[in-house]
Amino acid sequence: MAAIPSYRAEMVGLSERDRTLLRSLLAASQARTGIRWDGGAGQPVVHFIDIDGQPGAEFWQSLAAEERRDAAIVISAAEPAGGALWLPKPLRSASLLGVLEQMTLPVRGPAPAAAKPAPTGTASAPARTRNPNDPMPLLDVFDDPAATTARVVQSSYWPDLVLGGGNAHAMRTAPLESYIEGFAASSQVSRVAKYTGGPLDDELRIDPETLRWLVMLHAPLGELARRLPRAERVRLRTLPGFGHLPHTLQHVRMAAWLTQHTASPQELAEMTGLDSEAVQRFLGACDAIGLLQEIAAAPVPTVAAPTVAPAAVAPIMVAAPPLARVAVLSAAVEPVVEEEIDAAATEVPAPLDEPVVAAEADVPLENMSVLERLRATRAQNRARVAAAIRDVQSR
């Protein structure tokens, strides 16, 4: 007797009323379609997505083209574009049966063939495989999207997480604050296993991007060292989704600046007043969700200092005047010394016909030396002063 195929219905974005109604319709359709919809976590998944709300619309956009075609049914009031399988609102049994008949349900892949034993005597030893129960950081679990079924991720530091196939989405089992406190202690995972529980409330859905963001902001630095960016200058491709990402005012300021400019971590720290660790965590969080661009620092061109040639100073040529002119100018500007005037005033005036420096008077002026000319001029001045005094006294 052939086994009855079993599938798991995953409902995204539906209200609680529509969830209950759809479960009832799926259970009632088993007699007509021969399909069971109570499959566990290991069964193929069919997504029922209400795209009239934001959570469902975002999830629909995140699906690959193959998943939209083979494993997704759109629920909405209006028919969507693109030829997707459409279950119109309000939900009706006839509409559901019609959609299931059009749908190529996903099938479980064939079981992998048993690995052949390695021939003995080979020189190379088999590669060491990692024990899935060994502790590993949560971000490493996100980096491995190979699993096609839902998995439960457990840790001794924070509540369980349920990851959907391919890590396309996640479900939390506790308030978000519990994960923030747990990540601050450690992001280490103690166990990853298939999820065997029942459906979770859609309100518990959380974007893996949010979990990456929170780990980079709160986990111990020792676990994040290899993920922190080391670029000298960075910028952001676009703003982070602050609508669902927990953030501070400094995060918004740095993000707004980096979407328009490049900056170094030191410049961001000076601009916001944060320490270097907080800046590095923010940049690491942006890098973890694919927004960071590392900018190579451009070499600073070496500009040679301009050489200023000394200004040529024209030599000042001072022409020496003739000796005769120097003597005349010296005599003309020679001040009348007061003590000499006083002495001349107390001297007994000589008669007008007294010879004045007879020896020098006989010598032509042009034949005298400069000193002799000065002495002769001085004697003449004294004679004139004495004559003027006598003239005054005689009146």
BAKOL-16819 format. One record per atom (N, C-alpha, C): x, y, z. Coordinates in steps of 0.2 Angstrom, whole numbers, padded with zeros to 4 digits, always signed. Layout:
residues N
XYZ/...
This chain:
residues 395
+0004-0006+0000/+0000+0000+0000/+0004+0006+0000/+0003+0011-0005/+0007+0017-0005/+0006+0021+0001/+0011+0024+0003/+0011+0029+0009/+0007+0035+0007/+0003+0038+0011/+0000+0044+0010/+0005+0050+0010/+0006+0054+0005/+0010+0060+0005/+0009+0065+0010/+0014+0067+0014/+0013+0072+0019/+0017+0078+0018/+0014+0084+0019/+0017+0090+0018/+0016+0095+0024/+0020+0100+0025/+0019+0104+0030/+0017+0111+0028/+0012+0114+0030/+0009+0120+0028/+0012+0126+0032/+0016+0130+0029/+0019+0136+0033/+0015+0142+0031/+0012+0145+0036/+0008+0151+0035/+0012+0158+0037/+0012+0162+0032/+0016+0168+0033/+0011+0174+0032/+0010+0179+0037/+0007+0185+0037/-0001+0184+0037/-0003+0178+0039/-0011+0177+0040/-0013+0179+0047/-0019+0182+0047/-0022+0183+0054/-0023+0176+0057/-0025+0177+0064/-0026+0171+0067/-0033+0167+0065/-0037+0172+0063/-0044+0169+0060/-0043+0165+0054/-0039+0168+0049/-0037+0165+0043/-0033+0159+0044/-0028+0159+0049/-0024+0153+0050/-0029+0147+0052/-0033+0148+0057/-0038+0143+0059/-0042+0140+0053/-0045+0145+0049/-0049+0143+0044/-0045+0139+0038/-0039+0141+0037/-0035+0137+0032/-0033+0130+0034/-0032+0130+0041/-0030+0123+0043/-0036+0118+0043/-0042+0121+0044/-0048+0117+0043/-0049+0115+0036/-0048+0120+0031/-0049+0118+0024/-0044+0113+0022/-0038+0113+0024/-0033+0109+0022/-0035+0102+0025/-0037+0101+0031/-0039+0095+0034/-0045+0092+0030/-0049+0096+0028/-0055+0093+0024/-0053+0091+0017/-0048+0094+0015/-0046+0093+0008/-0043+0086+0007/-0041+0083+0012/-0037+0076+0012/-0041+0071+0008/-0047+0071+0010/-0051+0066+0006/-0051+0066-0001/-0051+0073-0004/-0051+0074-0011/-0045+0074-0014/-0039+0076-0011/-0033+0076-0014/-0028+0070-0012/-0030+0067-0006/-0025+0062-0004/-0019+0064-0001/-0019+0071+0001/-0013+0074+0004/-0014+0075+0011/-0009+0074+0016/-0010+0076+0023/-0005+0082+0024/-0008+0086+0028/-0005+0093+0029/-0003+0093+0037/-0001+0088+0040/+0001+0088+0047/+0008+0085+0047/+0012+0086+0042/+0019+0084+0042/+0023+0088+0047/+0029+0085+0049/+0033+0088+0054/+0038+0092+0050/+0044+0094+0054/+0049+0098+0052/+0053+0095+0046/+0053+0089+0046/+0057+0085+0040/+0053+0085+0034/+0047+0087+0033/+0043+0086+0027/+0043+0092+0023/+0042+0091+0016/+0042+0096+0012/+0037+0102+0014/+0039+0108+0012/+0036+0114+0015/+0032+0117+0009/+0026+0119+0010/+0022+0123+0006/+0020+0130+0009/+0022+0135+0006/+0021+0142+0010/+0014+0145+0007/+0010+0147+0012/+0004+0150+0011/+0005+0157+0013/+0006+0162+0009/+0008+0169+0010/+0003+0174+0009/+0001+0178+0014/-0004+0183+0013/+0000+0190+0012/+0000+0192+0005/+0004+0197+0003/+0001+0204+0004/-0005+0204+0007/-0008+0210+0008/-0005+0214+0014/-0002+0211+0018/+0002+0214+0024/+0009+0214+0023/+0013+0218+0026/+0020+0219+0025/+0024+0213+0026/+0023+0209+0032/+0027+0203+0033/+0027+0198+0027/+0020+0197+0025/+0020+0192+0020/+0023+0195+0013/+0022+0201+0012/+0025+0204+0006/+0032+0204+0005/+0035+0205+0011/+0043+0205+0012/+0045+0197+0011/+0041+0193+0014/+0043+0186+0013/+0043+0183+0006/+0037+0185+0003/+0036+0184-0004/+0042+0186-0009/+0044+0192-0007/+0050+0195-0011/+0057+0191-0010/+0057+0188-0004/+0063+0185-0002/+0064+0178-0005/+0058+0175-0008/+0059+0169-0011/+0062+0169-0018/+0065+0163-0019/+0068+0162-0026/+0062+0161-0031/+0064+0161-0037/+0059+0160-0042/+0056+0153-0042/+0061+0148-0041/+0058+0141-0040/+0054+0140-0035/+0055+0143-0029/+0051+0142-0023/+0044+0145-0024/+0044+0151-0027/+0037+0154-0029/+0033+0150-0033/+0036+0147-0038/+0033+0143-0043/+0030+0136-0040/+0035+0133-0036/+0033+0126-0034/+0031+0125-0027/+0032+0130-0023/+0031+0129-0016/+0028+0135-0012/+0024+0139-0016/+0021+0145-0013/+0014+0146-0016/+0009+0148-0012/+0003+0150-0014/+0002+0157-0011/+0000+0162-0015/-0001+0168-0013/-0009+0169-0011/-0010+0172-0005/-0017+0174-0003/-0017+0181-0003/-0022+0184-0006/-0023+0191-0007/-0030+0193-0009/-0032+0199-0009/-0039+0201-0011/-0039+0202-0019/-0033+0204-0021/-0033+0205-0029/-0028+0200-0031/-0029+0198-0038/-0024+0193-0041/-0017+0196-0042/-0012+0193-0040/-0005+0196-0040/-0003+0195-0047/+0002+0200-0049/+0005+0199-0056/+0011+0194-0056/+0012+0192-0062/+0018+0187-0062/+0016+0180-0063/+0009+0178-0063/+0007+0171-0064/+0008+0167-0058/+0008+0170-0052/+0009+0166-0046/+0002+0162-0044/+0003+0156-0041/-0003+0153-0038/-0007+0157-0033/-0013+0158-0034/-0017+0163-0031/-0023+0160-0027/-0024+0161-0021/-0029+0159-0017/-0033+0165-0015/-0039+0167-0018/-0042+0173-0016/-0045+0173-0009/-0046+0179-0007/-0050+0181-0001/-0057+0182-0003/-0062+0180+0001/-0061+0176+0007/-0060+0169+0006/-0057+0165+0010/-0055+0158+0009/-0061+0154+0008/-0060+0150+0003/-0066+0145+0001/-0063+0138+0000/-0066+0133+0001/-0064+0126+0000/-0063+0125-0007/-0068+0127-0012/-0067+0126-0019/-0061+0130-0022/-0060+0136-0019/-0054+0139-0022/-0048+0136-0020/-0047+0133-0014/-0041+0129-0011/-0040+0123-0016/-0045+0119-0017/-0045+0113-0021/-0042+0115-0028/-0045+0120-0031/-0043+0122-0037/-0035+0124-0038/-0033+0127-0033/-0026+0129-0032/-0021+0123-0031/-0023+0119-0027/-0019+0113-0026/-0019+0108-0032/-0024+0108-0036/-0024+0104-0042/-0019+0107-0047/-0018+0114-0047/-0013+0117-0052/-0006+0116-0049/-0005+0115-0043/+0001+0115-0040/+0005+0109-0041/+0012+0110-0042/+0016+0104-0042/+0019+0104-0036/+0017+0099-0031/+0019+0099-0024/+0026+0097-0024/+0030+0100-0019/+0037+0098-0019/+0038+0091-0016/+0043+0087-0019/+0044+0080-0017/+0050+0080-0013/+0051+0075-0009/+0057+0074-0005/+0062+0071-0010/+0068+0073-0010/+0073+0071-0014/+0075+0064-0012/+0078+0060-0017/+0080+0053-0016/+0085+0053-0010/+0085+0048-0006/+0090+0047-0001/+0097+0047-0004/+0102+0050-0001/+0109+0050-0004/+0112+0043-0003/+0115+0041-0008/+0118+0034-0009/+0124+0034-0003/+0124+0028-0001/+0129+0027+0005/+0136+0028+0002/+0140+0031+0006/+0147+0033+0003/+0151+0026+0003/+0155+0026-0002/+0159+0020-0003/+0165+0021+0002/+0167+0015+0005/+0173+0015+0009/+0179+0017+0006/+0183+0021+0009/+0189+0023+0006/+0194+0017+0005/+0197+0017-0001/+0202+0011-0001/+0208+0012+0003/+0209+0006+0006/+0215+0006+0011/+0221+0007+0007/+0226+0009+0011/+0233+0010+0009/+0234+0016+0005/+0229+0021+0005/+0230+0027+0002/+0234+0032+0006/+0238+0036+0003/+0243+0040+0006/+0239+0046+0010/+0233+0048+0007/+0230+0054+0010/+0225+0052+0015/+0224+0055+0021/+0219+0053+0026/+0213+0057+0025/+0207+0054+0026/+0201+0058+0025/+0201+0064+0029/+0197+0069+0026/+0197+0076+0029/+0193+0075+0036/+0195+0079+0041/+0191+0079+0047/+0185+0083+0047/+0179+0079+0048/+0173+0083+0048/+0171+0086+0055/+0168+0091+0055/+0166+0095+0061/+0160+0091+0064/+0161+0090+0071/+0155+0087+0075/+0150+0093+0075/+0144+0091+0073/+0138+0096+0073/+0136+0098+0080/+0138+0095+0085/+0137+0097+0092/+0142+0101+0095/+0148+0102+0091/+0153+0106+0094/+0150+0114+0094/+0152+0117+0099/+0150+0124+0100/+0153+0128+0094/+0148+0133+0091/+0150+0137+0086/+0146+0143+0086/+0149+0149+0084/+0145+0155+0084/+0139+0155+0080/+0134+0159+0082/+0128+0159+0078/+0129+0161+0071/+0133+0166+0070/+0134+0169+0063/+0137+0163+0059/+0140+0159+0061/+0143+0153+0057/+0137+0149+0055/+0132+0148+0059/+0126+0144+0057/+0122+0148+0052/+0122+0154+0052/+0118+0158+0047/+0122+0158+0040/+0129+0157+0041/+0133+0157+0034/+0132+0150+0031/+0129+0145+0034/+0128+0139+0031/+0121+0138+0029/+0119+0140+0023/+0111+0140+0021/+0110+0133+0017/+0114+0128+0018/+0113+0122+0014/+0107+0118+0017/+0105+0119+0023/+0099+0115+0026/+0093+0117+0022/+0089+0112+0020/+0083+0114+0017/+0077+0113+0021/+0078+0111+0027/+0072+0110+0032/+0073+0114+0038/+0068+0115+0041/+0068+0119+0047/+0073+0116+0053/+0076+0120+0056/+0081+0118+0061/+0080+0122+0068/+0081+0119+0073/+0081+0122+0080/+0088+0123+0082/+0090+0130+0084/+0096+0132+0086/+0096+0133+0094/+0100+0129+0097/+0100+0130+0105/+0106+0132+0107/+0106+0136+0113/+0112+0138+0116/+0110+0139+0124/+0115+0138+0128/+0115+0139+0135/+0114+0146+0137/+0115+0151+0133/+0115+0158+0134/+0109+0162+0132/+0105+0159+0128/+0099+0163+0125/+0094+0158+0123/+0087+0160+0122/+0082+0155+0121/+0083+0152+0114/+0079+0147+0113/+0080+0143+0106/+0077+0148+0100/+0080+0146+0095/+0078+0149+0088/+0077+0144+0083/+0072+0145+0079/+0070+0141+0074/+0071+0144+0067/+0076+0141+0063/+0078+0143+0057/+0074+0140+0051/+0071+0143+0047/+0068+0140+0041/+0072+0137+0036/+0070+0134+0031/+0074+0131+0026/+0078+0136+0022/+0085+0135+0022/+0089+0140+0018/+0091+0146+0023/+0089+0146+0029/+0090+0152+0033/+0086+0158+0031/+0081+0157+0027/+0077+0163+0024/+0074+0167+0029/+0072+0163+0034/+0068+0167+0040/+0069+0163+0046/+0068+0166+0052/+0069+0163+0058/+0063+0165+0063/+0062+0161+0068/+0057+0162+0073/+0060+0161+0080/+0058+0166+0084/+0060+0166+0091/+0055+0163+0095/+0058+0161+0101/+0053+0158+0106/+0053+0162+0112/+0055+0168+0112/+0055+0172+0118/+0056+0179+0116/+0054+0184+0121/+0055+0191+0119/+0062+0193+0116/+0062+0198+0112/+0069+0200+0109/+0074+0202+0114/+0072+0205+0120/+0077+0207+0125/+0080+0201+0128/+0077+0195+0128/+0081+0189+0130/+0087+0187+0126/+0086+0188+0120/+0091+0187+0115/+0097+0192+0116/+0095+0198+0117/+0100+0203+0117/+0105+0202+0123/+0101+0200+0129/+0105+0199+0135/+0109+0193+0134/+0107+0188+0131/+0110+0182+0130/+0116+0182+0125/+0115+0186+0120/+0121+0188+0115/+0127+0191+0119/+0125+0196+0124/+0130+0199+0127/+0135+0194+0131/+0132+0189+0133/+0136+0184+0137/+0140+0179+0131/+0137+0177+0126/+0140+0173+0121/+0135+0172+0115/+0138+0172+0109/+0134+0170+0104/+0135+0162+0102/+0138+0158+0106/+0140+0152+0105/+0133+0147+0104/+0133+0143+0099/+0128+0138+0099/+0130+0131+0101/+0126+0128+0105/+0127+0122+0108/+0125+0116+0104/+0119+0117+0100/+0116+0111+0097/+0112+0114+0091/+0112+0111+0085/+0108+0112+0079/+0105+0106+0077/+0098+0105+0077/+0095+0099+0076/+0088+0101+0071/+0085+0096+0069/+0079+0097+0065/+0074+0099+0070/+0069+0103+0067/+0064+0106+0071/+0058+0101+0070/+0056+0099+0076/+0050+0094+0076/+0044+0096+0080/+0044+0103+0081/+0038+0106+0085/+0033+0108+0080/+0028+0110+0083/+0022+0112+0078/+0023+0120+0076/+0018+0122+0072/+0019+0129+0069/+0019+0134+0075/+0023+0139+0074/+0024+0145+0078/+0020+0151+0076/+0018+0155+0081/+0014+0161+0079/+0018+0165+0075/+0015+0168+0070/+0018+0172+0065/+0021+0179+0068/+0018+0181+0074/+0021+0186+0077/+0028+0185+0080/+0030+0179+0081/+0037+0177+0083/+0042+0177+0077/+0040+0179+0071/+0045+0179+0066/+0050+0184+0067/+0056+0183+0065/+0061+0188+0065/+0066+0187+0059/+0068+0193+0057/+0072+0192+0051/+0079+0190+0053/+0082+0185+0050/+0089+0184+0051/+0094+0190+0051/+0092+0195+0047/+0096+0201+0047/+0096+0204+0054/+0091+0204+0057/+0090+0207+0064/+0095+0203+0069/+0095+0197+0068/+0099+0193+0073/+0107+0194+0071/+0108+0195+0065/+0115+0196+0063/+0117+0203+0066/+0113+0208+0066/+0114+0214+0068/+0115+0214+0076/+0111+0211+0079/+0111+0211+0087/+0117+0207+0089/+0119+0202+0086/+0125+0198+0088/+0132+0203+0087/+0132+0206+0081/+0138+0211+0080/+0138+0217+0085/+0132+0219+0088/+0132+0224+0092/+0133+0222+0100/+0132+0216+0101/+0132+0214+0108/+0136+0208+0110/+0138+0204+0106/+0142+0198+0107/+0149+0200+0110/+0153+0196+0114/+0159+0197+0116/+0164+0198+0110/+0169+0203+0110/+0173+0205+0105/+0177+0199+0103/+0179+0195+0107/+0183+0189+0106/+0180+0184+0100/+0173+0184+0100/+0170+0180+0095/+0169+0184+0089/+0170+0190+0089/+0169+0194+0083/+0175+0197+0079/+0181+0195+0082/+0187+0199+0080/+0188+0198+0072/+0187+0192+0070/+0188+0190+0063/+0183+0193+0058/+0177+0196+0061/+0172+0199+0057/+0172+0206+0057/+0176+0209+0061/+0176+0217+0061/+0180+0219+0055/+0177+0224+0052/+0181+0227+0046/+0187+0231+0048/+0192+0230+0044/+0199+0233+0045/+0200+0239+0040/+0196+0241+0036/+0197+0246+0031/+0198+0253+0034/+0203+0257+0031/+0204+0263+0034/+0198+0268+0033/+0195+0267+0027/+0189+0272+0026/+0183+0267+0023/+0177+0269+0025/+0171+0265+0023/+0166+0270+0021/+0160+0267+0018/+0154+0270+0017/+0149+0265+0017/+0142+0267+0017/+0137+0263+0016/+0133+0263+0010/+0131+0257+0007/+0127+0257+0001/+0120+0261+0002/+0117+0259+0007/+0111+0262+0009/+0110+0262+0016/+0104+0265+0019/+0103+0265+0026/+0101+0259+0028/+0103+0257+0034/+0100+0250+0037/+0093+0251+0038/+0089+0245+0039/+0082+0245+0040/+0081+0247+0047/+0081+0253+0049/+0080+0255+0056/+0073+0254+0058/+0068+0253+0053/+0062+0251+0055/+0061+0245+0059/+0065+0240+0058/+0065+0234+0062/+0072+0232+0066/+0077+0236+0065/+0083+0235+0068/+0084+0239+0074/+0085+0236+0080/+0086+0240+0086/+0092+0245+0085/+0092+0251+0087/+0097+0256+0085/+0097+0262+0090/+0102+0266+0090/+0103+0272+0094/+0103+0278+0090/+0103+0284+0093/+0103+0290+0089/+0110+0290+0085/+0115+0288+0089/+0122+0288+0086/+0122+0284+0080/+0119+0278+0080/+0119+0274+0074/+0116+0277+0068/+0110+0281+0069/+0107+0284+0064/+0111+0290+0061/+0115+0293+0065/+0119+0299+0063/+0125+0296+0059/+0128+0291+0061/+0134+0288+0057/+0131+0285+0051/+0125+0282+0051/+0123+0279+0044/+0121+0284+0039/+0118+0290+0042/+0116+0295+0037/+0122+0298+0034/+0128+0299+0038/+0134+0302+0036/+0137+0297+0031/+0137+0291+0032/+0141+0286+0028/+0137+0285+0021/+0131+0286+0021/+0128+0285+0014/+0130+0291+0009/+0132+0297+0012/+0134+0302+0008/+0142+0304+0008/+0145+0301+0012/+0153+0302+0013/+0156+0296+0015/+0163+0296+0014/+0167+0291+0016/+0170+0294+0023/+0172+0289+0027/+0175+0291+0034/+0179+0286+0037/+0183+0287+0041/+0187+0282+0045/+0184+0281+0052/+0185+0275+0055/+0182+0274+0061/+0184+0280+0066/+0190+0282+0066/+0192+0288+0071/+0188+0294+0069/+0186+0296+0063/+0182+0301+0062/+0175+0300+0064/+0172+0294+0064/+0166+0293+0066/+0165+0294+0074/+0171+0291+0077/+0171+0292+0084/+0171+0299+0087/+0175+0303+0083/+0175+0310+0085/+0168+0314+0084/+0165+0312+0078/+0159+0315+0076/+0153+0313+0081/+0153+0307+0084/+0147+0305+0088/+0149+0305+0095/+0155+0305+0097/+0157+0304+0104/+0158+0297+0107/+0157+0292+0102/+0157+0285+0104/+0165+0283+0105/+0166+0278+0109/+0172+0275+0109/+0174+0271+0102/+0180+0269+0101/+0182+0265+0095/+0178+0258+0095/+0177+0255+0101/+0174+0248+0100/+0167+0249+0098/+0163+0254+0100/+0156+0255+0098/+0156+0256+0091/+0160+0260+0088/+0160+0262+0081/+0162+0255+0077/+0167+0252+0079/+0169+0245+0076/+0163+0240+0076/+0159+0240+0081/+0153+0236+0081/+0148+0238+0076/+0147+0244+0076/+0142+0247+0071/+0144+0245+0064/+0150+0246+0063/+0152+0245+0056/+0152+0237+0054/+0154+0233+0059/+0153+0226+0059/+0146+0224+0058/+0141+0227+0061/+0134+0225+0060/+0132+0227+0053/+0134+0233+0051/+0132+0235+0044/+0135+0230+0039/+0141+0228+0040/+0145+0223+0036/+0141+0216+0036/+0139+0214+0042/+0135+0208+0042/+0129+0207+0038/+0126+0213+0037/+0120+0213+0033/+0121+0216+0026/+0127+0216+0024/+0129+0217+0017/+0128+0225+0015/+0129+0229+0019/+0129+0236+0018/+0135+0240+0017/+0140+0237+0020/+0147+0241+0021/+0151+0240+0015/+0154+0246+0013/+0159+0246+0007/+0165+0249+0010/+0171+0245+0009/+0177+0247+0011/+0181+0251+0005/+0183+0257+0007/+0186+0261+0002/+0193+0261+0004/+0197+0260-0002/+0204+0260-0001/+0207+0267+0000/+0211+0268+0005/+0213+0275+0006/+0218+0277+0000/+0216+0283-0003/+0220+0285-0009/+0227+0288-0006/+0233+0286-0009/+0239+0289-0007/+0239+0297-0008/+0242+0300-0002/+0242+0307-0002/+0248+0309-0007/+0246+0313-0012/+0252+0315-0017/+0257+0319-0013/+0263+0318-0014/+0269+0322-0011/+0270+0328-0016/+0269+0334-0013/+0269+0340-0016/+0276+0344-0014/+0280+0344-0019/+0287+0348-0017/+0286+0355-0015/+0289+0357-0010/+0288+0364-0008/+0291+0368-0013/+0288+0374-0015/+0290+0378-0020/+0297+0382-0018/+0301+0382-0022/+0308+0385-0021/+0307+0393-0023/+0308+0397-0019/+0307+0404-0020/+0314+0407-0021/+0316+0409-0027/+0322+0412-0028/+0323+0419-0025/+0328+0420-0022/+0329+0427-0018/+0329+0432-0024/+0325+0437-0022/+0325+0443-0026/+0331+0447-0027/+0333+0448-0033/+0339+0451-0035/+0339+0459-0032/+0344+0460-0028/+0344+0467-0026/+0349+0471-0029/+0347+0476-0033/+0352+0480-0037/+0357+0484-0032/+0363+0483-0033/+0368+0487-0029/+0367+0494-0029/+0367+0497-0023/+0366+0505-0023/+0373+0508-0024/+0374+0511-0029/+0380+0515-0031/+0380+0522-0028/+0384+0523-0024/+0385+0530-0021/+0391+0533-0024/+0389+0538-0028/+0395+0542-0031/+0398+0547-0027/+0404+0546-0026/+0408+0551-0022/+0409+0558-0025/+0406+0563-0021/+0407+0569-0024/+0414+0572-0024/+0415+0577-0028/+0422+0579-0028/+0424+0582-0021/+0431+0582-0020/+0433+0584-0014/+0432+0591-0012/+0432+0595-0018/+0431+0603-0017/+0424+0604-0015/+0419+0600-0018/+0412+0601-0016/+0411+0598-0009/+0414+0593-0007/+0413+0591+0000/+0415+0596+0005/+0421+0599+0003/+0423+0604+0008/+0419+0610+0008/+0416+0612+0003/+0411+0618+0002/+0405+0616+0006/+0402+0610+0005/+0396+0608+0009/+0397+0608+0016/+0403+0605+0018/+0405+0604+0025/+0405+0611+0028/+0408+0616+0025/+0409+0623+0028/+0402+0626+0028/+0398+0624+0023/+0391+0628+0023/+0387+0625+0028/+0387+0619+0030/+0382+0616+0035/+0386+0616+0042/+0392+0618+0042/+0395+0618+0049/+0392+0622+0054/+0389+0620+0059/+0385+0624+0064/+0390+0629+0067/+0387+0634+0069/+0391+0639+0073/+0391+0636+0080/+0397+0634+0083/+0397+0632+0089/+0397+0637+0094/+0392+0636+0099/+0391+0641+0104/+0397+0644+0108/+0401+0639+0110/+0407+0640+0114/+0412+0644+0110/+0412+0643+0104/+0416+0647+0100/+0414+0654+0099/+0407+0655+0098/+0404+0662+0098/+0406+0665+0104/+0405+0662+0110/+0406+0665+0116/+0413+0667+0117/+0418+0663+0115/+0425+0664+0115/+0426+0670+0111/+0423+0670+0105/+0425+0676+0100/+0422+0682+0103/+0416+0682+0107/+0414+0688+0109/+0418+0691+0115/+0421+0686+0119/+0426+0689+0124/+0433+0691+0122/+0434+0689+0116/+0441+0690+0113/+0441+0698+0112/+0447+0700+0112/+0448+0707+0110/+0448+0708+0103/+0443+0712+0100/+0443+0712+0093/+0449+0715+0090/+0451+0711+0085/+0457+0713+0081/+0455+0719+0076/+0460+0723+0075/+0458+0728+0070/+0456+0725+0063/+0452+0729+0059/+0450+0727+0053/+0455+0725+0048/+0461+0729+0049/+0466+0728+0044/+0471+0723+0046/+0469+0719+0051/+0473+0713+0054/+0473+0708+0048/+0479+0705+0046/+0479+0700+0041/+0476+0694+0044/+0472+0690+0040/+0469+0684+0042/+0473+0678+0039/+0476+0675+0043/+0480+0669+0041/+0484+0670+0035/+0489+0674+0036/+0492+0677+0030/+0495+0671+0026/+0498+0666+0030/+0501+0661+0026/+0496+0657+0022/+0490+0656+0024/+0485+0653+0020/+0482+0657+0015/+0481+0664+0016/+0478+0668+0012/+0482+0669+0005/+0489+0668+0006/+0493+0668+0000/+0492+0662-0005/+0489+0657-0002/+0489+0650-0005/+0482+0650-0009/+0482+0649-0015/+0476+0648-0019/+0471+0643-0016/+0465+0644-0016/+0460+0639-0013/+0460+0632-0016/+0461+0632-0022/+0461+0626-0026/+0467+0622-0024/+0473+0625-0021/+0479+0621-0020/+0479+0619-0013/+0474+0621-0009/+0474+0618-0002/+0471+0611-0001/+0473+0608+0004/+0470+0602+0006/+0463+0603+0009/+0460+0598+0010/+0453+0598+0013/+0453+0601+0020/+0458+0599+0024/+0459+0601+0031/+0461+0609+0031/+0465+0611+0026/+0467+0617+0026/+0462+0622+0024/+0457+0619+0020/+0451+0623+0018/+0447+0624+0024/+0446+0619+0027/+0441+0620+0033/+0444+0625+0038/+0451+0624+0039/+0453+0629+0044/+0453+0636+0042/+0454+0637+0035/+0453+0644+0032/+0446+0647+0033/+0442+0642+0031/+0435+0644+0032/+0433+0646+0039/+0435+0642+0044/+0434+0643+0051/+0436+0650+0053/+0442+0651+0051/+0445+0658+0053/+0442+0664+0050/+0439+0663+0044/+0435+0668+0040/+0429+0669+0044/+0426+0664+0046/+0419+0665+0050/+0421+0668+0057/+0426+0667+0060/+0427+0670+0066/+0429+0678+0065/+0432+0679+0060/+0433+0686+0058/+0427+0690+0057/+0422+0687+0053/+0416+0690+0051/+0412+0691+0058/+0412+0686+0062/+0408+0687+0069/+0411+0693+0073/+0418+0693+0073/+0421+0698+0077/+0420+0705+0074/+0420+0705+0067/+0418+0712+0064/+0411+0714+0065/+0406+0709+0065/+0399+0711+0067/+0399+0713+0074/+0402+0710+0079/+0402+0713+0086/+0404+0720+0086/+0410+0721+0083/+0413+0728+0083/+0408+0733+0080/+0405+0731+0075/+0400+0735+0072/+0394+0737+0076/+0392+0732+0080/+0386+0733+0084/+0388+0738+0090/+0395+0736+0093/+0397+0740+0098/+0398+0748+0097/+0400+0749+0090/+0402+0756+0088/+0395+0760+0087/+0390+0757+0087/+0384+0761+0085/+0381+0764+0092/
